[in-house]
Amino acid sequence: MNQREFDRVMNKFGMQVKQTHHVLAWLVHDGKIVVRTRRSQGRKDPPAELVRKQLHLDQRQLADAVECTLGLDAYLGILREKGIL
């Protein structure tokens, strides 16, 4: 996962983003923060395994999110199945 793919997934999931020395992103659902992730502002790509765990996705689901085949509704469904929502 490169930085552009990370940003695209964060935008697609409607995550709020704050620029600090890292790019911080969080998903708010029903007024509550349910998922948080971040990436460095540097040149290194974010570690896909860490982002995957922070987003509570398996490898296939993360690949679908990067390929734009996993939308926000499906993502919220995954979070409900896992008991996060």
FIROZA-23556 format. One record per atom (N, C-alpha, C): residue number from 0; residue in one letter; z, x, y. Coordinates in steps of 0.2 Angstrom, whole numbers, plus 5000, padded with zeros to 4 digits. Layout:
N
pavo/roke/Z/X/Y
NUM/A/Z/X/Y
...
***
This chain:
85
pavo/roke/Z/X/Y
0/M/5000/5004/4994
0/M/5000/5000/5000
0/M/5000/5004/5006
1/N/4995/5003/5011
1/N/4995/5007/5017
1/N/4998/5003/5022
2/Q/4998/5006/5028
2/Q/5002/5003/5034
2/Q/4998/4996/5036
3/R/4991/4997/5036
3/R/4987/4991/5038
3/R/4989/4985/5033
4/E/4989/4986/5026
4/E/4990/4981/5022
4/E/4997/4978/5022
5/F/5002/4983/5024
5/F/5009/4980/5025
5/F/5009/4976/5031
6/D/5006/4977/5036
6/D/5006/4973/5042
6/D/5002/4967/5041
7/R/4997/4967/5037
7/R/4993/4961/5036
7/R/4998/4956/5032
8/V/5001/4958/5027
8/V/5006/4954/5023
8/V/5011/4951/5027
9/M/5014/4955/5031
9/M/5020/4953/5036
9/M/5017/4947/5040
10/N/5011/4948/5043
10/N/5008/4943/5047
10/N/5007/4937/5043
11/K/5004/4937/5037
11/K/5002/4932/5033
11/K/5008/4928/5031
12/F/5014/4931/5030
12/F/5020/4927/5028
12/F/5024/4925/5034
13/G/5021/4926/5040
13/G/5024/4924/5046
13/G/5031/4927/5048
14/M/5032/4933/5046
14/M/5038/4937/5047
14/M/5038/4939/5054
15/Q/5044/4939/5057
15/Q/5046/4941/5063
15/Q/5046/4949/5063
16/V/5043/4952/5068
16/V/5043/4959/5068
16/V/5046/4962/5074
17/K/5049/4968/5073
17/K/5052/4971/5079
17/K/5050/4979/5078
18/Q/5048/4982/5084
18/Q/5046/4989/5084
18/Q/5052/4993/5086
19/T/5054/4997/5082
19/T/5059/5002/5084
19/T/5056/5009/5082
20/H/5060/5013/5079
20/H/5058/5019/5076
20/H/5055/5018/5070
21/H/5056/5012/5067
21/H/5053/5009/5061
21/H/5050/5002/5063
22/V/5046/4999/5059
22/V/5043/4992/5060
22/V/5048/4988/5056
23/L/5052/4984/5059
23/L/5056/4980/5055
23/L/5053/4973/5054
24/A/5054/4970/5049
24/A/5051/4963/5048
24/A/5056/4959/5044
25/W/5056/4952/5046
25/W/5061/4948/5042
25/W/5058/4941/5042
26/L/5059/4937/5037
26/L/5057/4930/5036
26/L/5063/4926/5037
27/V/5062/4921/5042
27/V/5067/4916/5043
27/V/5065/4909/5040
28/H/5069/4906/5036
28/H/5067/4900/5034
28/H/5073/4895/5035
29/D/5072/4890/5038
29/D/5078/4885/5039
29/D/5083/4888/5044
30/G/5081/4893/5048
30/G/5086/4896/5053
30/G/5090/4901/5050
31/K/5088/4904/5044
31/K/5092/4909/5040
31/K/5087/4915/5038
32/I/5089/4921/5039
32/I/5085/4926/5037
32/I/5086/4927/5029
33/V/5080/4926/5026
33/V/5080/4926/5019
33/V/5077/4933/5016
34/V/5073/4936/5019
34/V/5070/4942/5017
34/V/5069/4947/5022
35/R/5070/4954/5021
35/R/5070/4959/5026
35/R/5066/4965/5023
36/T/5062/4968/5027
36/T/5058/4974/5025
36/T/5057/4979/5031
37/R/5055/4985/5029
37/R/5053/4989/5035
37/R/5048/4994/5033
38/R/5045/4997/5038
38/R/5041/5003/5036
38/R/5042/5008/5042
39/S/5040/5014/5041
39/S/5041/5019/5046
39/S/5035/5019/5051
40/Q/5036/5021/5057
40/Q/5031/5022/5062
40/Q/5027/5028/5061
41/G/5029/5032/5056
41/G/5025/5039/5055
41/G/5019/5038/5051
42/R/5016/5043/5049
42/R/5009/5043/5046
42/R/5010/5042/5039
43/K/5015/5042/5036
43/K/5016/5040/5028
43/K/5015/5033/5027
44/D/5012/5031/5022
44/D/5012/5024/5020
44/D/5019/5022/5017
45/P/5020/5016/5018
45/P/5027/5013/5015
45/P/5026/5013/5007
46/P/5032/5015/5004
46/P/5032/5015/4997
46/P/5031/5008/4994
47/A/5026/5007/4990
47/A/5024/5000/4988
47/A/5030/4997/4983
48/E/5033/5001/4979
48/E/5038/4999/4975
48/E/5044/4996/4979
49/L/5046/5000/4984
49/L/5052/4998/4988
49/L/5050/4991/4992
50/V/5044/4991/4995
50/V/5042/4985/4998
50/V/5042/4979/4993
51/R/5039/4980/4987
51/R/5039/4975/4982
51/R/5046/4972/4981
52/K/5051/4976/4980
52/K/5058/4974/4978
52/K/5061/4971/4984
53/Q/5059/4973/4990
53/Q/5062/4970/4996
53/Q/5059/4963/4997
54/L/5053/4962/4995
54/L/5050/4955/4996
54/L/5051/4951/4990
55/H/5054/4954/4985
55/H/5056/4950/4979
55/H/5050/4948/4975
56/L/5045/4952/4974
56/L/5039/4951/4971
56/L/5038/4955/4965
57/D/5034/4953/4960
57/D/5032/4958/4955
57/D/5025/4961/4957
58/Q/5023/4966/4953
58/Q/5017/4970/4955
58/Q/5011/4966/4956
59/R/5010/4961/4952
59/R/5004/4957/4952
59/R/5004/4952/4959
60/Q/5010/4950/4960
60/Q/5011/4946/4966
60/Q/5010/4950/4972
61/L/5013/4956/4972
61/L/5012/4960/4978
61/L/5004/4962/4979
62/A/5001/4963/4973
62/A/4993/4964/4974
62/A/4990/4958/4976
63/D/4992/4952/4974
63/D/4989/4946/4977
63/D/4990/4945/4984
64/A/4996/4947/4987
64/A/4998/4947/4994
64/A/4993/4951/4998
65/V/4992/4957/4995
65/V/4988/4962/4999
65/V/4981/4960/4999
66/E/4979/4957/4993
66/E/4972/4955/4993
66/E/4971/4948/4996
67/C/4976/4945/5000
67/C/4976/4939/5003
67/C/4975/4933/4999
68/T/4977/4933/4992
68/T/4976/4927/4988
68/T/4983/4924/4987
69/L/4988/4927/4990
69/L/4995/4924/4989
69/L/4997/4922/4997
70/G/4997/4915/4998
70/G/4999/4913/5004
70/G/5006/4912/5005
71/L/5008/4909/5011
71/L/5015/4908/5013
71/L/5018/4903/5008
72/D/5014/4897/5007
72/D/5017/4892/5003
72/D/5019/4895/4996
73/A/5014/4898/4993
73/A/5015/4901/4986
73/A/5021/4906/4987
74/Y/5022/4910/4992
74/Y/5027/4915/4992
74/Y/5034/4911/4993
75/L/5034/4906/4997
75/L/5040/4902/4997
75/L/5042/4899/4990
76/G/5037/4897/4987
76/G/5038/4894/4980
76/G/5041/4900/4975
77/I/5039/4906/4976
77/I/5041/4911/4972
77/I/5049/4913/4974
78/L/5050/4913/4980
78/L/5057/4914/4982
78/L/5062/4908/4980
79/R/5059/4902/4980
79/R/5063/4896/4977
79/R/5064/4897/4970
80/E/5059/4899/4966
80/E/5060/4900/4959
80/E/5065/4905/4957
81/K/5066/4910/4961
81/K/5070/4916/4960
81/K/5077/4914/4963
82/G/5078/4908/4966
82/G/5085/4906/4969
82/G/5086/4910/4976
83/I/5081/4912/4979
83/I/5083/4915/4986
83/I/5083/4910/4991
84/L/5079/4905/4990
84/L/5079/4900/4995
84/L/5083/4894/4993
***
